[in-house]
Amino acid sequence: MVASGYRNLTSGALTNVGTEGGCLSSSPSAAGSVTASGPWFNSGNVNPFNSHNRGHGIPVRCVQYLQAAFFNE
C-alpha cells in the first residue's frame, strides 16, 4: 500500500501524505453510516480493521466476498 494520506473533512486539504495510508471498503460500516472499514497504517502501527469517515477521500479497495461453500466444491 502507498502512504496516500487523506483529505481533511473541514479544509479539504491533503493531510499526512507520505506518512499514513490505507484504503476503505466500498460498503459502509453499518447501514446508513458515513464510516467504512479497511486497513490503515503509519510508521509505527498497522490496523487491519480501522474505520474512517468516507468523506476523508480515502482510496476504496473493492473486494468481492466469496462464500465458504465456493471453496468446498
N, CA, C, O and CB atoms as a CASP TS submission, in Angstrom:
PFRMAT TS
TARGET T0000
AUTHOR 0000-0000-0000
METHOD Language model
MODEL 1
PARENT N/A
ATOM      1  N   MET     1       0.833  -1.185   0.000  1.00  0.00           N
ATOM      2  CA  MET     1       0.000   0.000   0.000  1.00  0.00           C
ATOM      3  C   MET     1       0.874   1.242   0.000  1.00  0.00           C
ATOM      4  O   MET     1       1.992   1.245   0.515  1.00  0.00           O
ATOM      5  CB  MET     1      -0.946   0.001   1.206  1.00  0.00           C
ATOM      6  N   VAL     2       0.344   2.268  -0.577  1.00  0.00           N
ATOM      7  CA  VAL     2       1.030   3.548  -0.634  1.00  0.00           C
ATOM      8  C   VAL     2       0.517   4.441   0.494  1.00  0.00           C
ATOM      9  O   VAL     2      -0.679   4.440   0.787  1.00  0.00           O
ATOM     10  CB  VAL     2       0.827   4.226  -2.016  1.00  0.00           C
ATOM     11  N   ALA     3       1.401   5.196   1.122  1.00  0.00           N
ATOM     12  CA  ALA     3       1.006   6.128   2.174  1.00  0.00           C
ATOM     13  C   ALA     3       0.384   7.358   1.528  1.00  0.00           C
ATOM     14  O   ALA     3       1.017   8.407   1.407  1.00  0.00           O
ATOM     15  CB  ALA     3       2.223   6.522   3.065  1.00  0.00           C
ATOM     16  N   SER     4      -0.870   7.206   1.118  1.00  0.00           N
ATOM     17  CA  SER     4      -1.538   8.234   0.329  1.00  0.00           C
ATOM     18  C   SER     4      -2.084   9.385   1.147  1.00  0.00           C
ATOM     19  O   SER     4      -2.459  10.413   0.582  1.00  0.00           O
ATOM     20  CB  SER     4      -2.641   7.627  -0.439  1.00  0.00           C
ATOM     21  N   GLY     5      -2.141   9.242   2.473  1.00  0.00           N
ATOM     22  CA  GLY     5      -2.736  10.272   3.301  1.00  0.00           C
ATOM     23  C   GLY     5      -4.246  10.285   3.133  1.00  0.00           C
ATOM     24  O   GLY     5      -4.850   9.282   2.755  1.00  0.00           O
ATOM     25  N   TYR     6      -4.848  11.436   3.419  1.00  0.00           N
ATOM     26  CA  TYR     6      -6.300  11.559   3.281  1.00  0.00           C
ATOM     27  C   TYR     6      -6.678  13.023   3.164  1.00  0.00           C
ATOM     28  O   TYR     6      -5.861  13.905   3.425  1.00  0.00           O
ATOM     29  CB  TYR     6      -7.030  10.907   4.478  1.00  0.00           C
ATOM     30  N   ARG     7      -7.919  13.281   2.770  1.00  0.00           N
ATOM     31  CA  ARG     7      -8.417  14.647   2.647  1.00  0.00           C
ATOM     32  C   ARG     7      -9.034  15.087   3.963  1.00  0.00           C
ATOM     33  O   ARG     7      -9.854  14.363   4.528  1.00  0.00           O
ATOM     34  CB  ARG     7      -9.446  14.758   1.502  1.00  0.00           C
ATOM     35  N   ASN     8      -8.659  16.252   4.461  1.00  0.00           N
ATOM     36  CA  ASN     8      -9.227  16.793   5.684  1.00  0.00           C
ATOM     37  C   ASN     8     -10.687  17.148   5.440  1.00  0.00           C
ATOM     38  O   ASN     8     -11.001  17.850   4.479  1.00  0.00           O
ATOM     39  CB  ASN     8      -8.431  18.029   6.168  1.00  0.00           C
ATOM     40  N   LEU     9     -11.586  16.667   6.306  1.00  0.00           N
ATOM     41  CA  LEU     9     -13.013  16.910   6.134  1.00  0.00           C
ATOM     42  C   LEU     9     -13.379  18.386   6.179  1.00  0.00           C
ATOM     43  O   LEU     9     -14.280  18.820   5.461  1.00  0.00           O
ATOM     44  CB  LEU     9     -13.779  16.176   7.188  1.00  0.00           C
ATOM     45  N   THR    10     -12.703  19.152   7.001  1.00  0.00           N
ATOM     46  CA  THR    10     -13.044  20.560   7.188  1.00  0.00           C
ATOM     47  C   THR    10     -12.458  21.450   6.098  1.00  0.00           C
ATOM     48  O   THR    10     -13.173  22.248   5.490  1.00  0.00           O
ATOM     49  CB  THR    10     -12.562  21.030   8.541  1.00  0.00           C
ATOM     50  N   SER    11     -11.158  21.312   5.852  1.00  0.00           N
ATOM     51  CA  SER    11     -10.483  22.215   4.916  1.00  0.00           C
ATOM     52  C   SER    11     -10.389  21.672   3.493  1.00  0.00           C
ATOM     53  O   SER    11     -10.229  22.445   2.548  1.00  0.00           O
ATOM     54  CB  SER    11      -9.106  22.513   5.418  1.00  0.00           C
ATOM     55  N   GLY    12     -10.487  20.350   3.328  1.00  0.00           N
ATOM     56  CA  GLY    12     -10.325  19.739   2.017  1.00  0.00           C
ATOM     57  C   GLY    12      -8.870  19.525   1.630  1.00  0.00           C
ATOM     58  O   GLY    12      -8.587  18.981   0.562  1.00  0.00           O
ATOM     59  N   ALA    13      -7.941  19.947   2.489  1.00  0.00           N
ATOM     60  CA  ALA    13      -6.508  19.816   2.202  1.00  0.00           C
ATOM     61  C   ALA    13      -6.047  18.374   2.353  1.00  0.00           C
ATOM     62  O   ALA    13      -6.548  17.641   3.206  1.00  0.00           O
ATOM     63  CB  ALA    13      -5.690  20.726   3.127  1.00  0.00           C
ATOM     64  N   LEU    14      -5.089  17.970   1.523  1.00  0.00           N
ATOM     65  CA  LEU    14      -4.488  16.657   1.691  1.00  0.00           C
ATOM     66  C   LEU    14      -3.653  16.653   2.968  1.00  0.00           C
ATOM     67  O   LEU    14      -2.913  17.601   3.231  1.00  0.00           O
ATOM     68  CB  LEU    14      -3.621  16.278   0.460  1.00  0.00           C
ATOM     69  N   THR    15      -3.772  15.593   3.755  1.00  0.00           N
ATOM     70  CA  THR    15      -3.141  15.517   5.059  1.00  0.00           C
ATOM     71  C   THR    15      -2.329  14.236   5.190  1.00  0.00           C
ATOM     72  O   THR    15      -2.765  13.173   4.747  1.00  0.00           O
ATOM     73  CB  THR    15      -4.191  15.598   6.165  1.00  0.00           C
ATOM     74  N   ASN    16      -1.166  14.330   5.789  1.00  0.00           N
ATOM     75  CA  ASN    16      -0.301  13.178   6.100  1.00  0.00           C
ATOM     76  C   ASN    16       0.098  12.346   4.884  1.00  0.00           C
ATOM     77  O   ASN    16       0.286  11.134   4.996  1.00  0.00           O
ATOM     78  CB  ASN    16      -0.991  12.288   7.087  1.00  0.00           C
ATOM     79  N   VAL    17       0.226  12.986   3.732  1.00  0.00           N
ATOM     80  CA  VAL    17       0.691  12.288   2.534  1.00  0.00           C
ATOM     81  C   VAL    17       2.117  11.827   2.774  1.00  0.00           C
ATOM     82  O   VAL    17       2.962  12.621   3.187  1.00  0.00           O
ATOM     83  CB  VAL    17       0.604  13.201   1.268  1.00  0.00           C
ATOM     84  N   GLY    18       2.392  10.573   2.524  1.00  0.00           N
ATOM     85  CA  GLY    18       3.721  10.009   2.715  1.00  0.00           C
ATOM     86  C   GLY    18       3.965   9.448   4.097  1.00  0.00           C
ATOM     87  O   GLY    18       4.972   8.773   4.308  1.00  0.00           O
ATOM     88  N   THR    19       3.072   9.702   5.057  1.00  0.00           N
ATOM     89  CA  THR    19       3.274   9.191   6.411  1.00  0.00           C
ATOM     90  C   THR    19       2.173   8.245   6.873  1.00  0.00           C
ATOM     91  O   THR    19       2.398   7.444   7.780  1.00  0.00           O
ATOM     92  CB  THR    19       3.375  10.336   7.370  1.00  0.00           C
ATOM     93  N   GLU    20       0.984   8.317   6.268  1.00  0.00           N
ATOM     94  CA  GLU    20      -0.118   7.425   6.619  1.00  0.00           C
ATOM     95  C   GLU    20      -0.806   6.971   5.344  1.00  0.00           C
ATOM     96  O   GLU    20      -0.735   7.642   4.315  1.00  0.00           O
ATOM     97  CB  GLU    20      -1.128   8.123   7.573  1.00  0.00           C
ATOM     98  N   GLY    21      -1.460   5.846   5.418  1.00  0.00           N
ATOM     99  CA  GLY    21      -2.186   5.389   4.246  1.00  0.00           C
ATOM    100  C   GLY    21      -3.075   4.209   4.565  1.00  0.00           C
ATOM    101  O   GLY    21      -3.020   3.633   5.652  1.00  0.00           O
ATOM    102  N   GLY    22      -3.877   3.871   3.610  1.00  0.00           N
ATOM    103  CA  GLY    22      -4.781   2.750   3.759  1.00  0.00           C
ATOM    104  C   GLY    22      -5.817   2.785   2.669  1.00  0.00           C
ATOM    105  O   GLY    22      -5.672   3.496   1.674  1.00  0.00           O
ATOM    106  N   CYS    23      -6.853   2.019   2.861  1.00  0.00           N
ATOM    107  CA  CYS    23      -7.965   2.010   1.929  1.00  0.00           C
ATOM    108  C   CYS    23      -9.214   1.590   2.690  1.00  0.00           C
ATOM    109  O   CYS    23      -9.133   1.057   3.796  1.00  0.00           O
ATOM    110  CB  CYS    23      -7.688   1.060   0.724  1.00  0.00           C
ATOM    111  N   LEU    24     -10.353   1.836   2.090  1.00  0.00           N
ATOM    112  CA  LEU    24     -11.621   1.501   2.722  1.00  0.00           C
ATOM    113  C   LEU    24     -12.395   0.543   1.845  1.00  0.00           C
ATOM    114  O   LEU    24     -12.163   0.452   0.640  1.00  0.00           O
ATOM    115  CB  LEU    24     -12.446   2.760   2.999  1.00  0.00           C
ATOM    116  N   SER    25     -13.324  -0.176   2.471  1.00  0.00           N
ATOM    117  CA  SER    25     -14.231  -0.994   1.693  1.00  0.00           C
ATOM    118  C   SER    25     -15.226  -0.068   1.013  1.00  0.00           C
ATOM    119  O   SER    25     -15.369   1.088   1.413  1.00  0.00           O
ATOM    120  CB  SER    25     -14.953  -2.051   2.582  1.00  0.00           C
ATOM    121  N   SER    26     -15.903  -0.551   0.007  1.00  0.00           N
ATOM    122  CA  SER    26     -16.902   0.266  -0.677  1.00  0.00           C
ATOM    123  C   SER    26     -18.218   0.285   0.082  1.00  0.00           C
ATOM    124  O   SER    26     -19.116   1.054  -0.263  1.00  0.00           O
ATOM    125  CB  SER    26     -17.127  -0.247  -2.092  1.00  0.00           C
ATOM    126  N   SER    27     -18.350  -0.545   1.107  1.00  0.00           N
ATOM    127  CA  SER    27     -19.580  -0.632   1.895  1.00  0.00           C
ATOM    128  C   SER    27     -19.438   0.127   3.202  1.00  0.00           C
ATOM    129  O   SER    27     -18.354   0.156   3.785  1.00  0.00           O
ATOM    130  CB  SER    27     -19.939  -2.094   2.173  1.00  0.00           C
ATOM    131  N   PRO    28     -20.525   0.746   3.674  1.00  0.00           N
ATOM    132  CA  PRO    28     -20.455   1.417   4.976  1.00  0.00           C
ATOM    133  C   PRO    28     -20.258   0.412   6.108  1.00  0.00           C
ATOM    134  O   PRO    28     -20.558  -0.773   5.957  1.00  0.00           O
ATOM    135  CB  PRO    28     -21.727   2.238   5.220  1.00  0.00           C
ATOM    136  N   SER    29     -19.751   0.895   7.245  1.00  0.00           N
ATOM    137  CA  SER    29     -19.538   0.024   8.408  1.00  0.00           C
ATOM    138  C   SER    29     -20.852  -0.552   8.928  1.00  0.00           C
ATOM    139  O   SER    29     -20.889  -1.682   9.416  1.00  0.00           O
ATOM    140  CB  SER    29     -18.832   0.796   9.527  1.00  0.00           C
ATOM    141  N   ALA    30     -21.920   0.218   8.826  1.00  0.00           N
ATOM    142  CA  ALA    30     -23.262  -0.215   9.240  1.00  0.00           C
ATOM    143  C   ALA    30     -24.263   0.500   8.341  1.00  0.00           C
ATOM    144  O   ALA    30     -23.921   1.497   7.704  1.00  0.00           O
ATOM    145  CB  ALA    30     -23.537   0.097  10.773  1.00  0.00           C
ATOM    146  N   ALA    31     -25.469   0.012   8.285  1.00  0.00           N
ATOM    147  CA  ALA    31     -26.496   0.617   7.443  1.00  0.00           C
ATOM    148  C   ALA    31     -26.666   2.096   7.789  1.00  0.00           C
ATOM    149  O   ALA    31     -26.857   2.447   8.953  1.00  0.00           O
ATOM    150  CB  ALA    31     -27.835  -0.130   7.603  1.00  0.00           C
ATOM    151  N   GLY    32     -26.598   2.950   6.788  1.00  0.00           N
ATOM    152  CA  GLY    32     -26.766   4.384   6.981  1.00  0.00           C
ATOM    153  C   GLY    32     -25.569   5.107   7.565  1.00  0.00           C
ATOM    154  O   GLY    32     -25.648   6.306   7.828  1.00  0.00           O
ATOM    155  N   SER    33     -24.465   4.413   7.772  1.00  0.00           N
ATOM    156  CA  SER    33     -23.283   5.007   8.394  1.00  0.00           C
ATOM    157  C   SER    33     -22.454   5.791   7.379  1.00  0.00           C
ATOM    158  O   SER    33     -22.445   5.460   6.193  1.00  0.00           O
ATOM    159  CB  SER    33     -22.423   3.920   9.043  1.00  0.00           C
ATOM    160  N   VAL    34     -21.756   6.833   7.846  1.00  0.00           N
ATOM    161  CA  VAL    34     -20.835   7.585   6.992  1.00  0.00           C
ATOM    162  C   VAL    34     -19.426   7.013   7.084  1.00  0.00           C
ATOM    163  O   VAL    34     -18.512   7.532   6.443  1.00  0.00           O
ATOM    164  CB  VAL    34     -20.830   9.072   7.381  1.00  0.00           C
ATOM    165  N   THR    35     -19.234   5.955   7.869  1.00  0.00           N
ATOM    166  CA  THR    35     -17.918   5.342   8.008  1.00  0.00           C
ATOM    167  C   THR    35     -17.842   4.038   7.239  1.00  0.00           C
ATOM    168  O   THR    35     -18.859   3.399   6.969  1.00  0.00           O
ATOM    169  CB  THR    35     -17.592   5.103   9.477  1.00  0.00           C
ATOM    170  N   ALA    36     -16.621   3.652   6.888  1.00  0.00           N
ATOM    171  CA  ALA    36     -16.341   2.379   6.251  1.00  0.00           C
ATOM    172  C   ALA    36     -15.068   1.823   6.871  1.00  0.00           C
ATOM    173  O   ALA    36     -14.253   2.575   7.405  1.00  0.00           O
ATOM    174  CB  ALA    36     -16.205   2.530   4.700  1.00  0.00           C
ATOM    175  N   SER    37     -14.897   0.520   6.800  1.00  0.00           N
ATOM    176  CA  SER    37     -13.744  -0.136   7.418  1.00  0.00           C
ATOM    177  C   SER    37     -12.702  -0.515   6.376  1.00  0.00           C
ATOM    178  O   SER    37     -13.006  -0.702   5.198  1.00  0.00           O
ATOM    179  CB  SER    37     -14.187  -1.381   8.190  1.00  0.00           C
ATOM    180  N   GLY    38     -11.471  -0.621   6.844  1.00  0.00           N
ATOM    181  CA  GLY    38     -10.391  -1.061   5.982  1.00  0.00           C
ATOM    182  C   GLY    38      -9.064  -0.952   6.706  1.00  0.00           C
ATOM    183  O   GLY    38      -8.997  -0.373   7.790  1.00  0.00           O
ATOM    184  N   PRO    39      -8.013  -1.497   6.126  1.00  0.00           N
ATOM    185  CA  PRO    39      -6.700  -1.429   6.775  1.00  0.00           C
ATOM    186  C   PRO    39      -6.144  -0.013   6.749  1.00  0.00           C
ATOM    187  O   PRO    39      -6.407   0.751   5.821  1.00  0.00           O
ATOM    188  CB  PRO    39      -5.718  -2.385   6.097  1.00  0.00           C
ATOM    189  N   TRP    40      -5.374   0.328   7.778  1.00  0.00           N
ATOM    190  CA  TRP    40      -4.746   1.646   7.888  1.00  0.00           C
ATOM    191  C   TRP    40      -3.366   1.475   8.502  1.00  0.00           C
ATOM    192  O   TRP    40      -3.191   0.639   9.388  1.00  0.00           O
ATOM    193  CB  TRP    40      -5.618   2.622   8.741  1.00  0.00           C
ATOM    194  N   PHE    41      -2.394   2.236   8.058  1.00  0.00           N
ATOM    195  CA  PHE    41      -1.052   2.089   8.612  1.00  0.00           C
ATOM    196  C   PHE    41      -0.342   3.437   8.676  1.00  0.00           C
ATOM    197  O   PHE    41      -0.680   4.383   7.964  1.00  0.00           O
ATOM    198  CB  PHE    41      -0.234   1.096   7.778  1.00  0.00           C
ATOM    199  N   ASN    42       0.650   3.485   9.551  1.00  0.00           N
ATOM    200  CA  ASN    42       1.608   4.595   9.603  1.00  0.00           C
ATOM    201  C   ASN    42       2.944   3.989   9.987  1.00  0.00           C
ATOM    202  O   ASN    42       3.077   2.765   9.997  1.00  0.00           O
ATOM    203  CB  ASN    42       1.163   5.727  10.627  1.00  0.00           C
ATOM    204  N   SER    43       3.928   4.799  10.300  1.00  0.00           N
ATOM    205  CA  SER    43       5.274   4.276  10.545  1.00  0.00           C
ATOM    206  C   SER    43       5.361   3.359  11.764  1.00  0.00           C
ATOM    207  O   SER    43       6.291   2.557  11.847  1.00  0.00           O
ATOM    208  CB  SER    43       6.232   5.419  10.718  1.00  0.00           C
ATOM    209  N   GLY    44       4.431   3.447  12.708  1.00  0.00           N
ATOM    210  CA  GLY    44       4.517   2.631  13.913  1.00  0.00           C
ATOM    211  C   GLY    44       3.354   1.706  14.167  1.00  0.00           C
ATOM    212  O   GLY    44       3.316   1.053  15.210  1.00  0.00           O
ATOM    213  N   ASN    45       2.387   1.620  13.243  1.00  0.00           N
ATOM    214  CA  ASN    45       1.179   0.855  13.527  1.00  0.00           C
ATOM    215  C   ASN    45       0.509   0.380  12.245  1.00  0.00           C
ATOM    216  O   ASN    45       0.518   1.067  11.224  1.00  0.00           O
ATOM    217  CB  ASN    45       0.206   1.691  14.345  1.00  0.00           C
ATOM    218  N   VAL    46      -0.070  -0.811  12.325  1.00  0.00           N
ATOM    219  CA  VAL    46      -0.931  -1.320  11.258  1.00  0.00           C
ATOM    220  C   VAL    46      -2.221  -1.777  11.913  1.00  0.00           C
ATOM    221  O   VAL    46      -2.203  -2.601  12.827  1.00  0.00           O
ATOM    222  CB  VAL    46      -0.244  -2.492  10.451  1.00  0.00           C
ATOM    223  N   ASN    47      -3.323  -1.249  11.452  1.00  0.00           N
ATOM    224  CA  ASN    47      -4.635  -1.623  11.968  1.00  0.00           C
ATOM    225  C   ASN    47      -5.453  -2.197  10.814  1.00  0.00           C
ATOM    226  O   ASN    47      -5.890  -1.443   9.944  1.00  0.00           O
ATOM    227  CB  ASN    47      -5.362  -0.396  12.624  1.00  0.00           C
ATOM    228  N   PRO    48      -5.672  -3.519  10.783  1.00  0.00           N
ATOM    229  CA  PRO    48      -6.359  -4.125   9.646  1.00  0.00           C
ATOM    230  C   PRO    48      -7.857  -3.831   9.579  1.00  0.00           C
ATOM    231  O   PRO    48      -8.465  -4.028   8.527  1.00  0.00           O
ATOM    232  CB  PRO    48      -6.158  -5.595   9.684  1.00  0.00           C
ATOM    233  N   PHE    49      -8.470  -3.365  10.671  1.00  0.00           N
ATOM    234  CA  PHE    49      -9.912  -3.135  10.678  1.00  0.00           C
ATOM    235  C   PHE    49     -10.257  -1.735  11.175  1.00  0.00           C
ATOM    236  O   PHE    49     -11.147  -1.570  12.010  1.00  0.00           O
ATOM    237  CB  PHE    49     -10.606  -4.178  11.545  1.00  0.00           C
ATOM    238  N   ASN    50      -9.565  -0.745  10.670  1.00  0.00           N
ATOM    239  CA  ASN    50      -9.819   0.628  11.080  1.00  0.00           C
ATOM    240  C   ASN    50     -11.112   1.125  10.436  1.00  0.00           C
ATOM    241  O   ASN    50     -11.554   0.575   9.427  1.00  0.00           O
ATOM    242  CB  ASN    50      -8.629   1.544  10.699  1.00  0.00           C
ATOM    243  N   SER    51     -11.714   2.154  11.010  1.00  0.00           N
ATOM    244  CA  SER    51     -12.937   2.734  10.474  1.00  0.00           C
ATOM    245  C   SER    51     -12.741   4.232  10.313  1.00  0.00           C
ATOM    246  O   SER    51     -12.298   4.910  11.241  1.00  0.00           O
ATOM    247  CB  SER    51     -14.152   2.429  11.392  1.00  0.00           C
ATOM    248  N   HIS    52     -13.071   4.748   9.135  1.00  0.00           N
ATOM    249  CA  HIS    52     -12.903   6.174   8.835  1.00  0.00           C
ATOM    250  C   HIS    52     -14.168   6.718   8.188  1.00  0.00           C
ATOM    251  O   HIS    52     -14.925   5.983   7.555  1.00  0.00           O
ATOM    252  CB  HIS    52     -11.682   6.405   7.911  1.00  0.00           C
ATOM    253  N   ASN    53     -14.380   8.004   8.357  1.00  0.00           N
ATOM    254  CA  ASN    53     -15.457   8.689   7.664  1.00  0.00           C
ATOM    255  C   ASN    53     -15.133   8.658   6.169  1.00  0.00           C
ATOM    256  O   ASN    53     -14.022   9.006   5.770  1.00  0.00           O
ATOM    257  CB  ASN    53     -15.635  10.164   8.189  1.00  0.00           C
ATOM    258  N   ARG    54     -16.087   8.248   5.350  1.00  0.00           N
ATOM    259  CA  ARG    54     -15.838   8.145   3.913  1.00  0.00           C
ATOM    260  C   ARG    54     -15.598   9.503   3.262  1.00  0.00           C
ATOM    261  O   ARG    54     -15.070   9.561   2.151  1.00  0.00           O
ATOM    262  CB  ARG    54     -17.003   7.459   3.237  1.00  0.00           C
ATOM    263  N   GLY    55     -15.971  10.592   3.923  1.00  0.00           N
ATOM    264  CA  GLY    55     -15.735  11.937   3.411  1.00  0.00           C
ATOM    265  C   GLY    55     -14.270  12.343   3.402  1.00  0.00           C
ATOM    266  O   GLY    55     -13.923  13.376   2.829  1.00  0.00           O
ATOM    267  N   HIS    56     -13.403  11.550   4.026  1.00  0.00           N
ATOM    268  CA  HIS    56     -11.965  11.853   4.023  1.00  0.00           C
ATOM    269  C   HIS    56     -11.319  11.594   2.661  1.00  0.00           C
ATOM    270  O   HIS    56     -10.156  11.941   2.459  1.00  0.00           O
ATOM    271  CB  HIS    56     -11.256  11.026   5.089  1.00  0.00           C
ATOM    272  N   GLY    57     -12.044  10.999   1.739  1.00  0.00           N
ATOM    273  CA  GLY    57     -11.487  10.769   0.414  1.00  0.00           C
ATOM    274  C   GLY    57     -10.406   9.712   0.374  1.00  0.00           C
ATOM    275  O   GLY    57      -9.500   9.788  -0.456  1.00  0.00           O
ATOM    276  N   ILE    58     -10.482   8.729   1.254  1.00  0.00           N
ATOM    277  CA  ILE    58      -9.508   7.641   1.298  1.00  0.00           C
ATOM    278  C   ILE    58      -9.790   6.681   0.137  1.00  0.00           C
ATOM    279  O   ILE    58     -10.954   6.412  -0.158  1.00  0.00           O
ATOM    280  CB  ILE    58      -9.563   6.889   2.675  1.00  0.00           C
ATOM    281  N   PRO    59      -8.760   6.162  -0.524  1.00  0.00           N
ATOM    282  CA  PRO    59      -8.983   5.254  -1.646  1.00  0.00           C
ATOM    283  C   PRO    59      -9.877   4.070  -1.258  1.00  0.00           C
ATOM    284  O   PRO    59      -9.827   3.580  -0.129  1.00  0.00           O
ATOM    285  CB  PRO    59      -7.646   4.744  -2.173  1.00  0.00           C
ATOM    286  N   VAL    60     -10.684   3.628  -2.205  1.00  0.00           N
ATOM    287  CA  VAL    60     -11.580   2.485  -1.990  1.00  0.00           C
ATOM    288  C   VAL    60     -10.979   1.269  -2.654  1.00  0.00           C
ATOM    289  O   VAL    60     -10.532   1.327  -3.800  1.00  0.00           O
ATOM    290  CB  VAL    60     -13.009   2.765  -2.546  1.00  0.00           C
ATOM    291  N   ARG    61     -10.970   0.172  -1.930  1.00  0.00           N
ATOM    292  CA  ARG    61     -10.472  -1.097  -2.456  1.00  0.00           C
ATOM    293  C   ARG    61     -11.656  -2.043  -2.580  1.00  0.00           C
ATOM    294  O   ARG    61     -12.203  -2.473  -1.564  1.00  0.00           O
ATOM    295  CB  ARG    61      -9.352  -1.705  -1.539  1.00  0.00           C
ATOM    296  N   CYS    62     -12.058  -2.374  -3.783  1.00  0.00           N
ATOM    297  CA  CYS    62     -13.204  -3.252  -3.998  1.00  0.00           C
ATOM    298  C   CYS    62     -12.757  -4.707  -3.904  1.00  0.00           C
ATOM    299  O   CYS    62     -11.874  -5.145  -4.641  1.00  0.00           O
ATOM    300  CB  CYS    62     -13.865  -2.970  -5.371  1.00  0.00           C
ATOM    301  N   VAL    63     -13.369  -5.439  -3.002  1.00  0.00           N
ATOM    302  CA  VAL    63     -13.055  -6.841  -2.799  1.00  0.00           C
ATOM    303  C   VAL    63     -14.367  -7.616  -2.805  1.00  0.00           C
ATOM    304  O   VAL    63     -15.298  -7.277  -2.074  1.00  0.00           O
ATOM    305  CB  VAL    63     -12.265  -7.065  -1.467  1.00  0.00           C
ATOM    306  N   GLN    64     -14.437  -8.641  -3.619  1.00  0.00           N
ATOM    307  CA  GLN    64     -15.656  -9.429  -3.696  1.00  0.00           C
ATOM    308  C   GLN    64     -15.671 -10.459  -2.579  1.00  0.00           C
ATOM    309  O   GLN    64     -14.674 -11.141  -2.341  1.00  0.00           O
ATOM    310  CB  GLN    64     -15.782 -10.114  -5.070  1.00  0.00           C
ATOM    311  N   TYR    65     -16.797 -10.569  -1.899  1.00  0.00           N
ATOM    312  CA  TYR    65     -16.979 -11.555  -0.837  1.00  0.00           C
ATOM    313  C   TYR    65     -17.331 -12.891  -1.469  1.00  0.00           C
ATOM    314  O   TYR    65     -18.258 -12.968  -2.277  1.00  0.00           O
ATOM    315  CB  TYR    65     -18.081 -11.108   0.169  1.00  0.00           C
ATOM    316  N   LEU    66     -16.611 -13.937  -1.115  1.00  0.00           N
ATOM    317  CA  LEU    66     -16.889 -15.282  -1.606  1.00  0.00           C
ATOM    318  C   LEU    66     -17.314 -16.160  -0.443  1.00  0.00           C
ATOM    319  O   LEU    66     -16.645 -16.198   0.590  1.00  0.00           O
ATOM    320  CB  LEU    66     -15.655 -15.882  -2.322  1.00  0.00           C
ATOM    321  N   GLN    67     -18.418 -16.860  -0.607  1.00  0.00           N
ATOM    322  CA  GLN    67     -18.902 -17.736   0.458  1.00  0.00           C
ATOM    323  C   GLN    67     -17.988 -18.947   0.595  1.00  0.00           C
ATOM    324  O   GLN    67     -17.375 -19.388  -0.377  1.00  0.00           O
ATOM    325  CB  GLN    67     -20.354 -18.184   0.179  1.00  0.00           C
ATOM    326  N   ALA    68     -17.905 -19.477   1.804  1.00  0.00           N
ATOM    327  CA  ALA    68     -17.048 -20.626   2.091  1.00  0.00           C
ATOM    328  C   ALA    68     -17.426 -21.833   1.227  1.00  0.00           C
ATOM    329  O   ALA    68     -16.555 -22.626   0.869  1.00  0.00           O
ATOM    330  CB  ALA    68     -17.139 -20.995   3.577  1.00  0.00           C
ATOM    331  N   ALA    69     -18.700 -21.983   0.890  1.00  0.00           N
ATOM    332  CA  ALA    69     -19.146 -23.122   0.088  1.00  0.00           C
ATOM    333  C   ALA    69     -18.457 -23.129  -1.281  1.00  0.00           C
ATOM    334  O   ALA    69     -18.248 -24.196  -1.859  1.00  0.00           O
ATOM    335  CB  ALA    69     -20.678 -23.087  -0.087  1.00  0.00           C
ATOM    336  N   PHE    70     -18.107 -21.966  -1.796  1.00  0.00           N
ATOM    337  CA  PHE    70     -17.424 -21.861  -3.077  1.00  0.00           C
ATOM    338  C   PHE    70     -16.111 -22.647  -3.051  1.00  0.00           C
ATOM    339  O   PHE    70     -15.747 -23.284  -4.040  1.00  0.00           O
ATOM    340  CB  PHE    70     -17.162 -20.387  -3.427  1.00  0.00           C
ATOM    341  N   PHE    71     -15.410 -22.601  -1.936  1.00  0.00           N
ATOM    342  CA  PHE    71     -14.110 -23.277  -1.826  1.00  0.00           C
ATOM    343  C   PHE    71     -14.236 -24.760  -1.553  1.00  0.00           C
ATOM    344  O   PHE    71     -13.254 -25.492  -1.671  1.00  0.00           O
ATOM    345  CB  PHE    71     -13.291 -22.645  -0.738  1.00  0.00           C
ATOM    346  N   ASN    72     -15.425 -25.221  -1.191  1.00  0.00           N
ATOM    347  CA  ASN    72     -15.626 -26.644  -0.875  1.00  0.00           C
ATOM    348  C   ASN    72     -16.122 -27.441  -2.048  1.00  0.00           C
ATOM    349  O   ASN    72     -16.359 -28.641  -1.906  1.00  0.00           O
ATOM    350  CB  ASN    72     -16.593 -26.791   0.257  1.00  0.00           C
ATOM    351  N   GLU    73     -16.292 -26.832  -3.205  1.00  0.00           N
ATOM    352  CA  GLU    73     -16.813 -27.554  -4.375  1.00  0.00           C
ATOM    353  C   GLU    73     -15.746 -28.381  -5.036  1.00  0.00           C
ATOM    354  O   GLU    73     -16.014 -29.051  -6.034  1.00  0.00           O
ATOM    355  CB  GLU    73     -17.400 -26.590  -5.383  1.00  0.00           C
TER
END
